[in-house]
């Protein structure tokens, strides 16, 4: 028993180990399914977590890539310009090269180009000095500009390059031809002094863009009874360019057929091939060597020339007709009509001039309203230069956003646009173009709608349009590198809303005809996106406040950091830029935009409520006064971190032992800004000028407002903005009146008179003068004085200098800046016509 008991209750070490092993085995077998399931779940969770992390990382970098591409992604794949190129044959050929004194091209992205160069042999200097080609103030011409131009079918230009007067003209003959038809151009030269030089060298060239699909060749006098340039391109078919001496004696004729590196190097290419020739009498001439198919002095891999220039040296007086004949679409042996020359051309040109002058009077009624013949001629010239300054460009901008490390190319696109200045700004500028449109739409609504459509084809998916359009090699050659890249955080005044308002009010009946409402329907979502971009990206910290982005808060070079995006460049703002700033002019621009969006929405049957509400809120005078009316001065102004105690001061020169290089010993350190007191947040009301006027300029003040009364008195004060030549940009009492922004930058918007803002002022005064109330009589009085001063001075300066100017001196009235400036300065025509 005892053994039985013992055997059942105890065990040997070996048997215990075996029992434990068996028990463990049994336990493991019992636990195994649960443990396996748990480990699989953990593994699955880890896999899921890792997958989510990878997906998040991929999504993050994908989103960054998406953000990077937004800046150069078009708004959508539908184009605003639905009829382009040959689909509009009446606008296919034109003087669409505003940078050139005289040039022709088509509205084809890769158009062949033609143009004029000239020089006086005795004035030819090193590097091609003396050769006229691109409009350049350095040429110091006495005057040049279109005297007649209708934007479609013809133009006449006068160029005073003493002792010579050149007249260039062209007439298009599109009837019965493919590819936009034919045209004739005429170049006439006469000596206005009967002294100095008796001969001139005229050069007419034909050149292919690097992407032009086609070829050209020169057929010389000894090979054909009709010498000239023969060619064929995809956009033109077959054509012939011929030369006809109408008057005068040709002294020498030569040509160059070669390969030019680009359209931006045509003058350099020509000059590098000049040679000296002698005729049978021993007279020496500078001429061209003929066929030189090489590039950079080496044989070209492409023997086809892309640049042909014909030089004719002649005694003046001299007249040359150049005909362009389209020869496509005719069967062999069929007679091909030729464009007229000689007397026939003169007759057709005179008919065009008469039609233009009659239509100009019908549109603007200057003669009827008592303007003198000289004033009418001046207005025609100013207007013709605006139309003659319309160009056609193709290329891509260089853009950058905060999401792109380096600048990236925009998509390639065409742009049909007017330009501010053929010599200095021969390209499209966003805020200038809205003012150009006020004048162009008064002449031809379809041309203006076409321009608007081209601009809005440049809208990206964010709703942004680059403010400066530098498209093509010729445009790029005129722009300093630092200004080429456009940044998508920076705006520009949305002046197309001025143009749209004028179309909606003055041209409403025309909009209902010829499919123009369909154009506005296509335009609507783009204008809507454009408005939304302004209303969100330029928004300030408080509701109803806005600020221009892009001011440099860290610079020590500038007395007052510029606001280039505002269009007013160096106009004084808060001295220390921050994101808390409130810019009055931008608020007023967005209020105008909301108002126009409301009117456009109503016309097209769209939801207009939110735009009316936004416009009502932003134009509410009580709201505006809280944000922008300085209580002490009772003047409208910006608000921001500011002090008037700033000045430019030159740091001490380095001690001799600190100057590492010999050249430093004669260099002075650049002047730097010194701040005399800590800035505080305040109204910037020590600065009274154009920005202060914006509630008046855009007609957003209540007609019976006491602050309108004060504004009228202040702008009429000669110690503030009033001059005998127009309103100066900055009050004489302002601390920065006529102060340099850096030692290298003279004052720009700190005193001089600008015509675009004066036009808006006259328009607003005219508006308030028609509303019965306490301010009507004063507004009418100031309007009459201001209009007379503006028109009188611009006309006087044109007669004195031969040009319209970028700006005018506020003490003498003399033209300043660049010339000819027939962009917004040409709105003087609307002032003369009182068309607002």
Secondary structure, DSSP 8 states (H G I E B T S, - for coil): -HHHHHHHH---HHHHHHHHHHHHHHHHHHHHHHHHHHHHHHHHHHHHHHHHHHHHHHHHHHHHHHHHHHTTSBS-S--S--S-GGGGGGGTEE---TTBSSEEEESSTT--EEEEEEE-GGG--GGGTT-B-B--GGG--SEEEEEEE-SSSEEEEEEEETTEEEEEEEEEE-TT-STT-EEEEEEEEEESSS-S--EEEEEEEEE--TT--EEEEEE-GGG-SS-EEEEEETTTEEEEEEEEEEEEEEEEEEEEEE--S-GGGHHHHHHHTEEEEE-TT--EEEEEEEEE-EETTEE-SS-S-SEEEEEEEEEEEEEEEEEEEE-TT--TT--------HHHHHHHHHHHHHHHHHHHHHHH-TTTTT--HHHHHHHHHHHHHHHHT-EEEEE--EEE-TT-SS-EE---EEEEE--SBTTTB-SEEHHHHHHHHHHHHHH-HHHHHHHHHHHHTT-BTTS---SEE--SHHHHTTS-GGGTEEETT-----THHHHHHHHHHHTHHHHTSTTHHHHHHHHHHHHHHHHHHHHHHTB-SSTT-B--S---SS-SS-SS--BGGGT-BT----SB--TT-B-HHHHHHHHHHHHHHHHHHHHHT---HHHHHHHHHHH-HHHHHHHHB-TTT--B--EEEE-S-EEEEE-----GGG--SGGGGG----EEEEESS--EEEE-TT--BTGGGHHHHTT-S-TT-HHHHHHHHHHT-TTTTEETTEEBSB-TTSTTTT--SBTTB--SSSS-B-HHHHHHHHHHHHHHHTS-STTHHHHHHHHHHHHHHHHHHHHHHHHHHSS-EEEE-TTT--EEEEE---SGGGGHHHHHHT--
